[in-house]
Amino acid sequence: MTLQTLVDKEIFTSLYLPEHTDTEITVPFCCDLLSIAMSRAPAGCAWVTVMANMNTLAVAALTDCACVILAEGTSFDEACLNKAREQGIPVFSTTLPIFEAALKVWEEISQP
């Protein structure tokens, strides 16, 4: 599944998308503890979190996440969105709880 799939299916609200949306999403990853995410988030994951701050973007860049999905109605402020644009990190948001958002990603990845 690619970022474009999430856009086309309108599963989440896109806050920032780079020009190229053909990045593959390999697995959902749920974590709100940045130190754990930094050591365990797999490259290519859709990281689902409620942590909407600059450190989240730093971890996303370090771990090479495919995108960040801010759950439970959280959102980045303008400074964070500018940093996401600067670093080319795709960001989505949703009002869904973390688990349900990750499940949506999993269901899309698991479809034949």
Buried (B, 14 or more C-beta within 10 A) or exposed (E): BBBEBBBEEEBBEBBBBBEEBEBEBBBBBBBEEBEEBBEEBEEBBBBBBEBBBEEBBBBBBEBEBBBBBBBBEBEBEEEBBEBBBEEEBBBBBBEBBBEEBBBBBBEBBEEE
